[in-house]
């Protein structure tokens, strides 16, 4: 990782708010720090060609919290994704997104039980059947750490442009999912969905060693947690090959 990324993280660790500064000055400084966290994350991600991890996911769909999910995940540039659900509500479900293989906007999936008897099926990302059977906020290709970093950066940029962003907290914590030291950035974005933003507040946890955001908490406009996603056991050194994105019968 570039030396300047470590200097950014050291700055986060010693983040102090002088008493004589006005709130507006403090928030602008905090916004700059939050911006630097995302910049360091993008630089770190740009140096990674592939990774494997387990994604912890819990979402609130139609106002109701869903059971937590754990998903084995592999990623390969420029955008291939493989997912296999571990014990939980969708245990055994497999999905694979390889645009060079299936075409843009399509992915393969293999279900379990009787549904799995039909084998691997190719679906369209916008299929209403998928929304009904497996409602999630993010499509298969959107579950990558690359997409989450891009999304967080886009949301922050749009909130800044609208003058809505406010950094509530920047502190050092031990992440509850990865158990690693992280810089937590809590940001208020908007109080109304009419502002065109997806969430009212975000919590991003940036790993102190890698600079990557390994944990996301996204809040709805009623203040409730909309979705939580953690990338646990992230391994960027494990080799990857096309066969890792082929769905097999379990």
N, C-alpha and C positions, 0 to 999 in steps of 0.2 A: 504494500500500500504506500502511496506517495507520502513523503515526510510531512507535507503540509497538512495531511489529514489528521495525523497524530497531534499536531499543534492545535488544530481546531478542537479536538476532543479534550486536550489539556485545558483549553480555554473554558470549555463547558464545565469541567470539574471544579474550576475556581470561579464560577459565575457569581459575582457579588453585585448587589444593588446599593450604591452609595445613598445615604439618607438625604443628601441635599438635592438629588435629582428629582425632577417633576415626573409624574406618572407617564406623560406622553414621551419623555426622553427615555424612561425605563423601558416602555413598550417597544419603542423603535429599536433600542439596543437588543432586546429580547427577540424581536422579529428578525433582526440581522443574524443572531445566533441560530435561530431556528432555520433560517435560510441556509446558513453554512452547514448545518447538520445534513440537510437534504443534498446539498452540493457534494459533500464528502461521501454520502451514500451513493450518489450517481457515479462518482469517480471510482469508488470501490467496486460497484456492480459492473462497470465498463471493463474491468480487468478480469471478470469471471466469465468463462465459457459454458460451464455446466455446474450443477449442484444436485444434491439429494438431501431430503429432510423429511420430517413429519410435520404436517400442518395441523395445528389445533384450531378448530373452527366452531364458533357458536354464534348463531344469528337469531334475530327476532323477526319472524315472518307474519304479516298481518296482525301485528300487535302481540303475538304469542312467542315466548322464548322457545327455541328448538333445543333438542338434546345435543350435548356437545358431540362433535365429530373429530376423529383423528384420521388423517389421510396421508399415506405414504406418497411422496412426490418426487419426481425427477424433472429436471429442466435442462435443455440443451439449446444454445443459440443456433439459429436466430429466433426460435420461438417454440420449439417442440416441448410438450408437456405430457407427462404420464402421471395418473392418479390412481391409487388403489385404497379404498376405504378399509380401515382396520376395525376391530370390534366396536360396535355402536349401531346406530339406526340404519346405516346403509352398508353394513359389513359385506365385503366381497365385491362390491360394485367397482368396475374398472373403467377408466376413460383415458383416451389418448388423443392428443391434438398434434398433428403433423401436417401443416398446410401444404407442404410439397407433395405429400402423399394423397391427401383427401380433398384438397382444394380449400381455398380461403373460406372461412365461416362454417366449416364442417369439422366434425370430430367423430371418433369411433367410441363405442361403449359396449360393454358386456355386463349383463345383469346376473343375478344369482337365482337359484331355485328354478321354478318352471319357466320364468321369463328368460333365464340364461340358456335354455335349451335351443333357442333360435341362433345362438352364437353371437358373434360380434356384428354390430349393426352401425352403419354410418348415419349420423344425424346432422341436421342443420342447427346452428347456434340459436336461432330464433324460433325453434319449434315450440308451439304451445303445449305439446305433449310433455316435453321435458320440463317446462315450467310447472305443470300440474303434478307430475310424478316426483320430481326432485327440485323443488323450489329453492334456489340459492340466489344471493345477490350477484355473485360473480360467475361468469361462464368458465368453461374448462380452461380456455386460453388466458383468462384473466386472473388465474390463481397464482401466477408466477410472482416472485419477488420483484422482477423487473417491472411488471405491470403495476404493482402496488406502489413502488417508488415513483413511477411516472404519474400515477393518479394523485398521490399525496402532493407532489410538486405542482401539478396542475391546479388542485384545489387551493393550495396556498397562494399561488400566483393570482388566481381569479379573486380570492378573498381580499388580497392586498389591493388589487386594482379597484375594487369596490369600496375600499376603506373600511372593511368590516373586521379584519383580523385583529385578534388580541391574544398575546401569549400570557397565559395565566401562571404557568409554572415551568421552570427548568431545574431539574434536580437529578441527583445521582441515586440510583436504586439498584437492587438486585432483582432481576426480572423473575416473575413468579412462574413462568413456564420454562425458560431456558436455564434459570438459576445462575446466569452470568451477570456481570456488572453492566449497567446500561445507563445512558442519559435519557431521561424521560422529558418529553416536551408536550405540554398540555396547551392546546390552542382553542380558543373560542372563535368560531367563524361567523355565525349568523343566528338570529332567533326566529327567522322566518324562511320557509321553503320558497317563498316568492322571490327571494334574492338569487335563486338559480344555483345554489350550492347543494350538495348532496347530504351534508350533515351539519349539525349545529356546533359540534365540538369534536376534536380528535385528540387521542393520546398516542404518541409514537415513541417507541423505545429503541434507541440506537445503541447497538452493541459497542462497548468501549474499545474492544480489540479490533474488530473488523470495520467499524463505522456503518455497518448495514442496519437498517431498521428491521429488527427481528420480531416485533410485536406491534400490532395495530389495534386500537380500540376506537370505534366510530359511534357517535351518539346521534340519535334522532332529534327532531325538533321539539319533542315533548320532554327531552332530557334523559330518556331511557337509552340504555345501551342497544344500539342497532346491530352491531356485529363486532366480534373479536376474533383476531387471527394471529397466531404465533407460529413462527418458523423454527421448529425445535431440532437440535442436532444437525444444524446446517453443515454440510460437508462439500467443500468446493474442490477437493482434490481427487475424489473418487472418479475413475475414468468412466466415460459414457460412450455408447455406441447405438446405432439405429435399432438394434434388437431390444434395447431397454424401453422402447416406445411401442413395442408390439404387444397386443393383448393376447394372453394365453388363458386357457381354461385352468382354473385353480383346482 
